[in-house]
Amino acid sequence: MNPLETPSFQSRLPQVGTTIFTVMSALAAEHQAINLGQGFPDFPCDRGLIADVNAAMLADQNQYPPMTGVAELRNGVSKKIKNLYGHHYNPDTEITITAGGTQAIFTAILSCVGPGDEVIIIEPAFDCYRPAIDLAGGKTIAISLQVVRDESGQVAAYEIPWDLLANAINPKTRLILINTPHNPTGMIWDKSDLDHLAALVRNTSACILSDEVYEHMVYDGATHHSVASHPELAARSFLVSSFGKTFHVTGWKVGYIAAPPSLTKEFRKVHQFNVFAVNTPMQFGLASYLSEEKHYLDLPAFYQAKRDFFRAGLNQTKFKLLPTLGSYFQCADYSALGIPQAKLNEADFCKWLTTEIGVAAIPVSAFYDQPTESGVIRFCFAKQERTLANALLRLQTL
């Protein structure tokens, strides 16, 4: 071997390439398109939150925090969950502050999944789930949401495939990963769904990992039904949420995980060698900001106004809009646009939409391991009104 040659080795993730979010954002930047693809706000966070973080820095809160997270923030999370969902998590033994929702999910999977264990995911699913399962040595069992079509054949909604989920659960099932509000479809789980899930796992040793990072973005008077609100599920669940999503600071990458003591103990064993701890002044700043309940209780009305504005504009096009009960994403069926490009697959349609129309979106097919075409794309409406208005002007030309 040439001594200057870099050694090669077998990839741990041989099928993984650049994420669709990075690809579409780069394409949007190259063509100066309006980026409604990647899910991040283009408006600033509250200056009060910045002031709280600055105050923590100036108070010299700049050294390592406790591995589990600063007590003030863990206490705040415990209080919030208790007030909203009725379940008390002990902040010392059941709540851990994480470097964002993705790290929480990754670490939870590594903490309980081993070689031969099966993990059930429901596709379309966020793209970080499967690689974490692969790295843990587990086997992904993917079932797909049922696609409901209207009389014209366009996608009208998605439903949970309970029969498929029941059939997938077996003694090898270590973990079932759920996501509500759901990215990318915008559907939400209701109380009866949680009851149904609890019945399916009642006599099993399966754990639940509940991705609830959009918990404060639920519309039309609906309620977010967290696993924390269901005692039977809370007893076997990792609950994940994200301050980045809630407070418009996705770049800070701070989140949390809540779980019973035995699950938290295993989670922290991995967490301490994964990231060890999370940005100290941001934790103190978030703790101060979280103490004002309005900062998250006002979010449904804030984002529903954006959703309604965007939907009203899209209703002036031939896009078929799917229901958006939660999250900050709007899915749309483009198959009836009446243009030649409507026959393109979702990825190619999104590329065309970005380069020729000047609006970036994400193909829902990218949320499946094996591309599953339904003619549906995802827009992000977590944007300033003028951004959405400019995007609508372009989309209304179709």
Beta strands, then each sheet from edge to edge (+ up, - down):
strand 1: 34-35
strand 2: 95-98
strand 3: 118-123
strand 4: 139-144
strand 5: 146-149
strand 6: 155-159
strand 7: 173-179
strand 8: 207-211
strand 9: 237-242
strand 10: 255-258
strand 11: 320-321
strand 12: 329-333
strand 13: 359-360
strand 14: 362-363
strand 15: 376-380
sheet 1: 1+ 13+
sheet 2: 2+ 10- 9+ 8+ 7+ 3+ 4+
sheet 3: 5+ 6-
sheet 4: 11+ 12- 15+ 14-
end
